[in-house]
Amino acid sequence: MMRRVAAAAIGGALAVGAVPVVLGAVGFTGAGIAASSLAAKMMSAAAMANGGGVAAGSLVATLQSVGAAGLSTSSNILLGSVGSAFGALLGGAKKAPSSSPPGGPRAEGDQPGENVPQVEPPKLPLGSEKHEK
């Protein structure tokens, strides 16, 4: 239970904290769109598709607004809630037991599919055989 609570807290904090870092890394900064960045390429594509300007409310405009001013309180709450739910989901997941060490050497005769008993399918009577009564 505590593991799930901790994972939820970490997931929420990471979700809220990662947005400004990621946006800054791709070029949406407080000082504007960084030159030669992914954001600059996105803005150029949006401007060419829109006749020379970036439309208000477009993805590029929204990301630049968030990069410059940050997210609103309600957006941070929503993002934190989603991150917390995802963190709790991952924190509660149980790791499947491993049957053999991953990537480890296998003994001779220990290959997948070996040492598995082979079952022969039942033989069906053919139409040309006569049935006894």
ABEGO torsion letter per residue (X at the ends): XAAAAAAAAAAAAAAAAAAAAAAAAAGBBAAEBBBGBAAAAAAAAAAAAAGGBBBBGBAAAAAAAAAAAEBBAAAAAAAAAAAAAAAAAAAABBBBBBABBBGBBBBBGABBGBGBBBBBBBBBBBAABBBBX
